[in-house]
Amino acid sequence: MENKFDGMEVGTEDIRDITTHRWNVIPKDEFRELVRGVFQDAAYILQNTLGPFGATTFIEEYGTNHVTKDGWQLLKYVSPENPTDRAILKLLKSIAHQVVVKVGDGSTTSIVTSDEMLRTIEQNDALMRLSPRDLLKAINENIDKIVEVIKDNATEINKDGDFEEIKHLAYISTNGDRVIPEMIQQIYQETGNPAISFATSKTNQTKLEIINGYKMNFMTYIDRIFINTDDGTSLQNNPLILMFNHRIDVDYYDKLIAPIINIATPMNKKLVVIAPAYTNKLIEKLSIILVQQYNVLKTTAAVFLKTSLINNHSYDLYNDFGALCGCTVINDMMAKEFLEAEDQKEMLPKLQECIGGVETMEISDKYTFISGFINKDEERIQLLMKDAVSKYNEILSNSLEFETLTNDLINAKERVSKLKCKMGYIHVGGNSEIAKQANYDLVEDAVKACESAYKYGYNVGQNLAIIKACDQLLAKGKEEGSLTNVEEFIYICIIDAFMGVILRIFANKQPIASNKDVQYIIEIIKKCIANDCAYDLYNETYSKDIINSCMTDVEILKSVGNMVALLLSSNQMVSISRYSELNK
């Protein structure tokens, strides 16, 4: 059979011509230029927002307006017209977003620094002579060394102090906001719990709530007959608590609930029954019994609550609630055993073992709040906490690929916070939905930065800790005679890149007009590093209050390495959008 390609000579230029003009493949050189162009444009847009004197940006979305100076907020709304450019920018955002997810701040710095670092690498002939693979390997190896030095240089948060460092961290993370940092500091002072919960408020005001207990949303009374306070709640002191994780029927009242009521009443206690649902027959029976009791006693012998168990997260919270109350949550199998027992009196002691109790239970039409954990199952709580932390870390790891935080991650973190039973809750307000979201992101950034510093310590801000670590490694390598040329060049490139970003921060306050201005700023930076402080551009003084989590420096540096890797190793791309354009 004759080969249809026999006699044809297809050279490199022919293949490139086919690929470029007839196929939807973007070859290496063209793709690298596209990536570099998108990268430079993003860095140019973001560099103007850096530092306390960074520019504000007016954002319009479907007729709603908002002003921000937060670089990540700005980047989320930036979208190139060209579909291929959009795909490249999305990849860039996904790398930068890892910094946001982990420590809340630094995405803008990582993008601008990566652009600066690529320039310094391309100006170094020795580094550019290396293959991309060898160069990237050397960069990553030395970034790992810098990371270790940054961690070693970190200062621990004084957990016995007034948490002033926390306020300073939050102030930097929120771009100079005054209210949020003080709220976060107050939470640390009053609870000692760095796992702070937050959500958008129904009003335009941002408010702080300190919770000393456990609040279970969507656990409410089934009838207003249980209300016994002026504010529309049912307040129960020292109640007995019986919990089910499934729908209950009339038989449950006769064989399980009524016997416990008979035990609780002589003790002058109320029984609180909690279940996700009640059959219509049981509701009808309860309505008769409760009205009769109320007409005689002006109260009821028991209080019945319903709760929403719609997913795994709500089941987890429900089980946590039960452990705090000291309850064994009765499932279908256990209930069947109780209901089918020939001798109900013999089963009563086993049923009583399932009962819990707390000092105070406040029940409203939106939530149930408990405090005073007199029967708390400590061993079970420890196991549940391990489970909550494990699930949070797993979801956090999976969330790094997304550009926005998932509800699963927010729920997992909230569960960890709630299990501590002493936590702060920030209701985030704003004058518009965009403003609320922007404020929400500021709170989120600050909470993460403070939580990270609480766990890993903090360093001087403005990424000076990275420059200091490089200086230390250079000095140590030269002293020991172990420093290679490649290592030295990489450390110098990183120093120059971060120095370039700091120069941009200064330039956003006042344009840099000459080399003399540059040298003056470099001398300021050197003094900062020598004295372990930063430079306050507002007051033009040296300050030890400008700090950030050491992990912020770590994640920024890692992100820079990943972005430089993307730029240096850019290969060909297959674009579905390009294919569509070619066939128009």
C-alpha positions in Angstrom: 0.0 0.0 0.0 1.4 3.4 -1.0 2.1 5.8 1.8 0.5 9.1 1.0 3.5 10.9 2.7 6.1 9.2 0.4 8.2 11.7 -1.3 7.1 14.6 0.9 9.7 16.6 2.9 8.3 18.3 5.9 10.9 20.6 7.6 10.8 22.4 10.9 9.6 25.6 9.3 6.7 23.8 7.6 5.6 22.2 10.9 5.7 25.6 12.6 3.7 27.1 9.8 1.1 24.3 10.1 0.9 24.6 13.9 0.7 28.4 14.0 -1.7 29.1 11.2 -4.0 26.1 10.8 -4.1 24.3 14.1 -5.3 25.4 17.6 -1.8 24.7 19.0 0.1 27.7 20.4 3.8 26.8 20.1 6.5 27.3 22.7 7.9 30.7 21.7 4.5 32.3 21.1 3.0 30.8 24.3 6.0 32.0 26.4 5.4 35.5 25.0 1.7 35.3 25.8 2.4 34.2 29.4 5.0 36.9 29.9 2.7 39.5 28.5 -0.2 38.6 30.7 2.2 38.3 33.7 3.7 41.8 33.0 0.3 43.4 32.6 -1.0 41.9 35.9 2.1 43.0 37.7 1.8 46.5 36.3 -1.8 46.8 37.4 -1.1 45.4 40.9 2.1 47.3 41.7 0.2 50.5 42.0 -1.8 49.1 44.9 1.2 48.1 47.0 1.9 49.7 50.4 0.0 52.2 52.5 0.0 54.7 49.7 -1.1 52.3 47.1 -3.7 53.5 44.6 -7.4 52.9 45.1 -9.4 51.2 42.3 -12.9 52.0 41.3 -14.8 48.7 40.5 -18.1 48.6 38.7 -20.1 45.3 38.5 -23.5 45.2 37.0 -24.3 48.8 38.0 -22.9 48.4 41.6 -19.8 50.4 42.5 -17.1 49.8 45.0 -13.7 51.3 45.7 -10.7 49.2 47.0 -7.0 49.3 47.3 -6.6 45.6 48.0 -4.6 43.9 45.3 -6.3 40.6 45.5 -9.8 42.2 45.3 -8.7 44.0 42.2 -7.1 41.0 40.6 -10.4 39.0 41.0 -12.2 41.5 38.8 -9.5 41.8 36.1 -10.3 39.8 33.0 -8.5 40.1 29.6 -10.6 40.3 26.4 -8.7 37.5 24.7 -9.8 34.0 25.8 -6.3 32.6 25.8 -5.1 35.5 27.9 -7.9 34.8 30.3 -6.8 31.1 30.6 -3.3 32.2 31.4 -4.4 34.8 34.0 -6.6 32.1 35.6 -3.5 29.9 36.0 -1.7 32.9 37.5 -4.5 33.6 39.9 -4.7 30.0 41.0 -1.0 30.1 42.1 -1.4 33.4 43.9 -4.6 32.2 45.6 -2.6 29.6 47.5 -1.1 32.4 49.5 -4.6 33.8 50.2 -6.0 30.5 51.3 -3.1 29.7 53.6 -2.2 33.0 55.2 -4.7 35.5 53.9 -2.3 38.1 52.4 0.6 38.4 50.0 -0.9 37.5 46.6 -0.2 40.9 45.1 3.4 40.9 46.4 4.0 37.4 45.0 2.9 38.4 41.5 4.9 41.7 41.4 8.0 40.1 43.0 7.9 37.2 40.4 8.0 39.8 37.6 10.9 41.6 39.3 12.7 38.3 39.9 12.4 37.1 36.3 14.0 40.4 35.1 16.9 39.9 37.5 17.4 36.2 36.4 17.3 37.2 32.7 20.0 39.8 33.3 22.3 37.1 34.8 24.2 35.3 32.0 25.4 32.5 34.3 21.8 31.6 35.3 20.4 31.9 31.8 23.0 29.4 30.5 21.5 26.8 32.7 18.7 24.6 31.3 15.3 25.5 32.6 15.1 22.3 34.6 18.5 22.8 36.3 17.7 26.5 37.0 14.3 25.7 38.5 15.8 22.9 40.6 18.4 25.3 42.0 15.8 28.0 42.7 13.6 25.6 44.6 16.4 24.1 46.6 17.6 27.5 47.7 14.1 28.7 48.5 13.7 25.7 50.8 16.9 26.9 52.6 15.6 30.5 52.9 12.3 29.2 54.3 14.0 27.4 57.1 16.0 30.5 58.1 12.8 32.6 58.0 11.1 30.2 60.4 14.2 30.1 62.7 14.1 34.0 62.9 10.5 34.2 63.8 9.3 35.6 67.1 6.5 33.8 69.1 3.3 35.6 70.0 3.3 36.5 73.7 0.2 34.4 74.6 0.3 35.7 78.2 0.3 39.4 77.1 -2.3 41.8 75.8 -2.0 40.5 72.2 -0.8 43.9 70.9 1.1 42.0 68.2 -2.2 40.6 67.0 -3.7 44.1 66.5 -0.6 45.2 64.6 -0.8 42.1 62.3 -4.5 42.7 61.6 -3.9 46.4 61.0 -1.4 45.5 58.2 -3.6 42.7 56.8 -6.6 45.0 56.5 -4.6 47.9 54.8 -4.9 50.2 57.8 -8.5 49.5 59.0 -9.0 50.6 62.6 -12.1 48.7 63.7 -11.4 45.1 62.6 -7.9 44.8 64.3 -9.3 46.0 67.6 -12.2 43.4 67.4 -9.7 40.6 66.7 -7.4 41.7 69.5 -10.4 41.7 71.9 -11.3 38.2 70.8 -7.8 36.9 71.5 -7.8 38.7 74.9 -11.2 37.4 76.0 -11.2 33.9 74.5 -7.6 32.9 73.7 -9.1 31.2 70.6 -7.4 32.1 67.3 -10.1 30.2 65.3 -12.4 33.2 64.8 -15.7 32.8 62.9 -17.2 35.4 60.7 -20.1 36.0 58.2 -21.7 38.8 56.3 -24.1 40.8 58.4 -27.7 41.6 57.6 -27.0 45.2 58.4 -24.3 47.7 57.1 -22.5 47.6 60.5 -19.6 45.3 61.4 -20.2 44.0 64.9 -18.4 41.7 67.3 -20.0 38.9 69.3 -18.1 36.9 72.0 -19.6 33.5 72.5 -19.0 31.6 75.8 -20.7 28.4 75.0 -22.0 26.5 72.0 -24.5 28.0 69.5 -26.4 25.6 67.3 -28.0 27.4 64.4 -31.3 26.1 63.0 -32.1 24.2 66.3 -35.4 25.8 67.3 -38.5 25.1 69.4 -41.5 23.5 67.6 -44.1 25.7 69.2 -44.2 29.2 70.7 -45.9 27.7 73.8 -42.3 27.1 75.2 -41.4 30.8 75.2 -40.9 32.1 78.8 -39.0 35.3 78.4 -39.8 38.8 77.2 -37.4 38.6 74.3 -39.2 35.6 72.7 -36.9 32.8 73.9 -37.3 29.7 75.9 -34.8 29.8 78.8 -34.2 26.5 80.6 -32.0 26.1 83.7 -30.4 22.7 84.4 -32.6 20.8 81.9 -32.2 17.1 81.1 -31.6 16.5 77.4 -32.6 13.6 75.2 -31.4 13.6 71.6 -32.4 11.6 68.5 -30.8 11.7 65.0 -34.0 10.6 63.1 -37.7 11.3 62.9 -39.7 10.2 66.0 -43.3 8.9 66.3 -46.0 8.5 68.9 -44.5 5.4 70.3 -41.4 7.3 71.2 -43.4 9.6 73.5 -45.2 6.7 75.3 -42.2 4.4 75.7 -39.2 6.7 75.8 -40.1 10.3 76.5 -42.9 10.0 79.1 -40.8 7.8 81.4 -38.0 10.4 81.5 -40.5 13.2 82.1 -41.7 11.2 85.1 -38.1 11.2 86.4 -37.4 14.8 85.7 -40.6 16.3 87.2 -40.0 15.3 90.8 -36.4 16.7 90.4 -38.0 20.1 89.4 -36.3 19.8 86.0 -37.5 20.1 82.4 -36.8 17.5 79.8 -35.6 19.0 76.4 -36.2 16.6 73.5 -34.3 17.2 70.3 -35.0 15.5 67.0 -34.7 16.4 63.3 -38.4 15.7 62.6 -41.7 14.6 64.3 -44.5 12.6 62.6 -47.9 14.4 62.2 -49.4 12.0 64.7 -46.9 12.8 67.4 -47.3 16.6 66.7 -51.1 16.2 67.1 -50.6 14.3 70.4 -48.1 16.8 71.7 -50.3 19.8 70.9 -53.1 18.3 73.2 -50.7 17.3 76.0 -48.8 20.6 76.0 -52.0 22.8 76.0 -53.4 20.8 78.9 -50.2 21.2 80.9 -49.9 24.9 80.2 -53.6 25.6 81.2 -52.9 24.0 84.6 -49.3 24.8 85.3 -48.6 27.8 83.0 -45.7 25.8 81.7 -44.9 22.5 80.1 -43.2 19.4 81.5 -41.0 19.1 78.5 -39.7 21.3 75.6 -39.4 19.9 72.1 -36.9 21.1 69.6 -36.4 20.4 65.9 -33.0 20.7 64.1 -31.9 20.7 60.5 -29.7 17.7 59.6 -29.3 18.2 55.9 -25.7 17.3 55.3 -22.6 15.7 56.9 -21.5 19.0 58.4 -24.8 19.5 60.2 -24.6 15.9 61.5 -21.1 16.6 62.8 -22.3 19.8 64.6 -25.2 17.8 66.1 -22.9 15.1 67.4 -20.5 17.8 68.8 -23.5 19.4 70.6 -24.5 16.0 72.0 -21.0 15.4 73.4 -20.9 18.8 75.1 -24.3 18.0 76.7 -23.1 14.6 77.7 -25.8 12.9 75.6 -25.7 9.7 73.6 -27.5 10.6 70.5 -30.1 7.8 69.9 -30.1 6.3 66.4 -32.6 4.0 64.7 -31.1 0.8 66.0 -30.9 2.0 69.6 -34.5 3.3 69.5 -35.7 0.0 68.1 -34.1 -1.8 70.9 -35.8 0.5 73.5 -39.2 0.4 71.8 -39.3 -3.4 71.4 -38.1 -4.3 74.9 -40.5 -6.7 76.6 -39.8 -5.1 80.0 -39.7 -1.3 79.7 -38.6 -0.8 83.3 -35.5 -2.9 82.7 -34.6 -0.7 79.7 -35.1 2.5 81.7 -31.6 2.6 83.3 -30.0 2.1 79.8 -32.1 4.9 78.5 -31.1 7.2 81.3 -27.5 6.7 80.3 -28.3 8.5 77.1 -29.5 11.6 78.9 -27.3 14.7 79.2 -27.7 18.1 80.7 -26.2 21.7 80.9 -26.6 24.6 83.2 -28.3 26.9 80.8 -30.1 26.4 77.5 -31.5 29.4 75.5 -33.8 28.5 72.7 -35.0 30.9 70.0 -36.8 30.6 66.7 -33.3 30.7 65.0 -30.8 28.9 67.2 -30.2 27.1 70.5 -27.4 28.3 72.8 -25.9 26.2 75.7 -23.5 27.0 78.4 -22.3 25.4 81.7 -21.1 22.0 80.5 -21.7 20.0 83.6 -22.0 16.6 81.8 -19.5 17.2 79.0 -18.0 13.9 77.6 -14.3 15.0 77.6 -13.0 11.9 76.0 -15.5 12.1 73.2 -14.8 15.8 72.7 -11.1 15.1 72.2 -11.9 12.6 69.5 -14.4 14.9 67.8 -11.8 17.7 67.9 -9.2 15.5 66.2 -11.8 14.6 63.6 -12.7 18.3 63.1 -9.1 19.4 62.7 -8.4 16.4 60.3 -11.4 17.3 58.1 -10.4 21.0 58.1 -6.8 20.2 57.0 -8.1 17.8 54.3 -10.5 20.4 52.9 -7.9 23.1 53.1 -5.5 21.1 51.0 -8.2 20.4 48.4 -9.3 24.1 48.4 -5.9 25.4 47.1 -6.9 24.7 43.5 -10.0 27.0 43.8 -9.9 30.8 43.4 -12.5 31.3 46.1 -12.9 29.6 49.5 -15.5 26.9 49.5 -18.4 26.7 51.9 -17.0 23.3 53.0 -13.8 25.0 54.2 -15.6 27.7 56.0 -17.9 25.2 57.7 -14.9 23.0 58.7 -13.1 25.9 60.3 -16.3 27.0 62.1 -16.7 23.5 63.6 -13.2 23.7 65.0 -13.9 27.1 66.5 -17.3 26.1 68.0 -15.8 23.0 69.7 -13.6 25.3 71.8 -16.9 26.8 73.3 -15.3 30.2 73.7 -14.9 32.1 70.5 -15.4 35.4 68.7 -17.8 35.9 65.9 -17.6 38.9 63.6 -20.7 40.0 61.7 -19.3 41.8 58.6 -21.2 44.8 57.3 -21.0 47.1 54.3 -23.0 49.7 52.4 -23.4 47.4 49.4 -23.0 43.8 48.6 -19.7 44.4 47.0 -18.5 46.4 50.0 -19.7 43.6 52.3 -17.7 41.1 50.3 -14.6 43.3 50.3 -14.9 43.8 54.1 -15.5 40.1 54.5 -12.2 39.4 52.6 -10.4 41.9 54.8 -11.6 40.2 57.9 -10.7 36.8 56.4 -7.2 38.0 55.5 -6.6 39.4 59.0 -8.0 36.3 60.8 -5.8 34.0 58.8 -2.7 36.2 59.3 -3.2 36.4 63.0 -4.0 32.7 63.3 -0.9 31.8 61.4 1.3 34.1 63.5 -0.3 32.7 66.7 0.8 29.2 65.6 4.1 29.9 63.8 5.3 33.3 65.0 5.9 36.6 63.2 8.7 38.6 61.5 9.3 42.2 60.6 7.0 43.2 57.8 7.6 44.5 54.2 9.1 41.1 53.4 12.4 42.3 54.9 12.6 38.9 56.6 13.2 37.3 53.2 16.0 39.7 52.4 17.5 39.2 55.8 17.4 35.4 55.4 19.2 35.6 52.0 21.9 37.9 53.6 22.5 35.4 56.3 22.8 32.5 53.9 25.2 34.5 51.7 27.4 35.4 54.7 27.3 31.8 56.1 28.2 30.3 52.7 31.1 32.7 52.2 32.4 32.1 55.7 32.3 28.3 55.3 33.5 28.4 51.7 30.5 26.3 50.6 28.7 29.0 48.5 28.5 28.1 44.8 28.2 30.7 42.1 24.7 29.6 41.2 23.6 29.8 44.9 25.0 33.3 45.2 23.3 34.5 42.0 20.0 33.1 43.1 20.2 34.7 46.6 21.1 38.0 44.9 18.3 37.7 42.4 15.8 37.1 45.2 17.2 40.1 47.2 17.0 42.4 44.2 13.5 41.3 43.3 12.1 42.0 46.8 14.2 45.3 47.0 12.5 46.2 43.7 9.1 45.7 45.3 10.0 47.8 48.3 11.2 50.5 46.0 7.8 50.4 44.3 6.1 50.8 47.7 8.2 53.9 48.4 7.5 55.2 44.8 3.7 54.9 45.4 4.1 57.6 48.1 6.5 59.8 46.2 8.0 59.2 42.7 11.7 58.2 42.7 13.4 60.7 40.5 17.1 59.7 40.5 19.7 57.1 41.5 20.3 59.2 44.6 16.7 58.6 45.7 17.2 54.8 45.1 20.4 54.8 47.2 18.7 56.7 49.9 15.9 54.1 50.1 18.4 51.2 50.0 20.2 52.7 53.0 16.8 52.8 54.8 16.2 49.2 54.0 19.7 48.2 55.2 19.1 50.0 58.5 15.7 48.2 58.9 17.3 44.8 58.4 20.2 45.6 60.8 17.7 46.7 63.5 15.0 44.2 62.8 12.3 46.8 62.1 10.4 48.3 59.1 9.9 51.8 57.8 6.7 53.5 58.6 5.9 55.5 55.5 3.1 57.4 57.2 5.2 58.9 59.9 8.6 58.5 58.1 10.1 56.7 61.1 11.5 53.2 61.9 8.9 50.9 63.5 8.8 47.5 65.1 5.0 47.5 64.8 4.9 46.7 61.1 5.0 42.9 61.2 3.5 39.8 59.5 3.2 36.1 60.1 6.4 34.3 59.2 4.3 32.0 57.1 3.2 35.0 55.0 6.9 35.4 53.9 7.2 31.7 53.4 4.1 31.3 51.2 5.0 34.5 49.2 8.4 33.1 48.5 7.1 29.7 47.5 4.5 31.3 45.3 7.2 33.4 43.6 9.1 30.2 43.0 6.0 28.6 41.4 5.3 31.6 39.2 8.9 31.9 38.0 8.8 28.2 37.2 5.6 28.8 35.1 7.4 31.6 33.2 10.7 29.8 32.7 9.1 26.5 31.6 6.2 27.7 29.5 5.6 25.2 26.8 3.1 24.9 24.0 -0.6 25.2 24.7 -3.7 23.7 23.0 -6.5 26.2 23.0 -10.1 25.3 22.3 -10.9 29.0 22.1 -8.2 29.5 19.4 -9.7 26.5 17.5 -13.1 28.3 17.5 -11.6 31.5 16.3 -9.7 29.8 13.4 -13.0 28.3 12.2 -15.1 31.5 12.2 
